[in-house]
Amino acid sequence: VHPAMVPSESLLANIHDEFNAIEVVGSSVGTQVYSGRGAGQMPTASAVVADMVELAERKISGAGSAGGDMILDDGAACLADMSELEIRYYLRLLVEDRPGVLESITHIVAQGDISIASVIQKERDLQGGTVPLIIVTHEARERSMRQAVAAMNALDGVHEEVTMIRMEEL
């Protein structure tokens, strides 16, 4: 379970007001979307997420499910390792506007075998010495992205924690 940017035409992008939704992908059932009121008397989506988290915790700990092992029989539930997730990423950095900063960042990205799809850096205003830098990657492994973001956060020219958002292609 993770927050992510989604295409505007996807079902998840069209959930409004007090409604919440989750998307579940399974090898035997394909893609399913569950939605319901997320606030009020019957918060459906949060209950579904809570049940999924409980199932995951029970699977990891080796405990059975509350309703017997109908769902958690051997091989019936396989949880994806987030560090192995391959997806596109959106990164937002606040960086010093000086020579070498962008080069340091792209060097870190290259070391992680991460390919950049696009970069946007606005010209700085007269008062500040920092500028926002937006990087969108091609598909990359989560583990590599986390290592790259940690290295970027350690750079002198990066002034805030790097914001990393996954970009789902539904």
C-alpha positions, 0 to 999 in steps of 0.5 A: 500500500502506497500513495502514488500519482495516477493518470487523470483518466483512471478510476482512482483519479475519479474518486471524489469527496468523502470517498476513498478507493484502493486498487488491488492487482492479483495474478488470478483476478487481475485488477480490482478497485474497491471504493466506499465512503472514507468518512462517516458511519461506514468508512469502507475503504479504510476497513478494506485497507485495515483487513489487507494490512492484517492479512499481510501481517499474518502472512509475514508472521506465519499466523493464520487468518481470523476466518481460517486459512482460506486466504493464507493457504500456502501459495494463495497469498504472495506479497510483493517486496516493495524494494523490488517494485519497478515504477516511474518516480517523480522527485522534487528537490530544492537546490542551490542555483550554482554550478555542479549541483545538477551534475552531482544529482545526475551522477547519483542517479546514473550510479543507481542505473536510473534513467531520467525521463525529464528534468525541469528547473525554473530560473531563480528569482532575484531574492533566493539562491535556491530553485525547485528541481523536478525530475521524472524517471523512467521505470526504476527499482524502488531500492535504487531510488531510495538509495539515490534519494538518501545520497541526494539528501546528503548533498550540500546543495540540496536544501530540503528532504527530497520528495519522492512520489511513485507514478502508477501507469494504470 
